[in-house]
Amino acid sequence: MAAHIERTVTYQRSGKITRESASQFQNAIRGHWAIENPFHHVRDVVLREDACRVRAQPGILARLRSVALNCLRRHQVTSIFTAIFANSLNFSRAVKMAQAD
């Protein structure tokens, strides 16, 4: 290791002193991305949620997306993108998949 970075924080009200290192900060960032990648990334990239122009009650559409993702994950699809594409081309297949739950 070439350098060790650490910060000491003293809270004024309680007088409590904490020490935080760069490795703790790095672990917190990795923990955040561990959540971001499998959930929000799929919603943003595959379902294009960020590009959605729905402004009136967007929560309803978000719930429908969640239902679709949960259904696909329950069927253990290997690629969400491929499964959505295949089901969009064959509506009866999507209905059968939803009814199987």
Disulfide bonds with the S-S distance in Angstrom:
none
